[in-house]
Amino acid sequence: MRPDPVNSLPPWRRPRVPAVFAPEPPASLGARLVALDRTVFEAVAARRWPGADQVLPKLSRSANHGLLWGAIAAGLAVTGSPRARRAAVRGLASLGLASATINTLGKRTVRRQRPGLESVPLIRQLKRQPITSSFPSGHSASAAAFATGVAMESRALGALVAPLAAAVAVSRVHTGAHYPGDVLAGAALGAGAALAVR
């Protein structure tokens, strides 16, 4: 039996054989969505938003516990037409259903850690950081529920409320309280709650 000419050489004289690595398995759809969510969050944190750093944190705080929407509903009920009063009632009913759903099911079913604030400028950060699950966004759910409920009674009033609701949703990412996916999910749940109110 003839000796192997390669193996008979000293180790330092043997030819190098390139390493062969198995290809990494493709990331799951969920992992890719989470990665995209974080990428968008970091992009928002890194971008300069003239004027928004002063306005959006205050707007976000004003929507705590639905206070902003309650004030708007009170204004509609006191100074508006019968349709405006119906819009206010439906908006608040939608908000109530959305809040109950988010707080009893949503945040207890999906436990997601809040975003890290290392990349969020200090001026944007909320003074009191929320400690509940990040998913879904309760503020966004309430905003979407109220705006959708109002719009279902009065398109004109809904068109006035919708930009404010969208700004509240954006503020949750801007201040570092939520990932964009949390906000989108919350808005979808809020709109669904409004559609469920009859």
Buried (B, 14 or more C-beta within 10 A) or exposed (E): EEEEEEEEEEEEEEEEEEEEEEEEEEEEEEEEEBEEBBEBBBEBBEEEBEEBBEEBBEBBBBBBEBEBBBEBBEEBBEEBEEEBBBBBBBBBBBBBBBBEBBEEEBBEEEEBEBBEBEEBBEEBBBEEEBEBBBBBBBBBBBBBBBBBBBBBBBEEBBEBBBEBBBBBBBBBBBBBBBBBBBBBBBBBBBBBBBEEBE
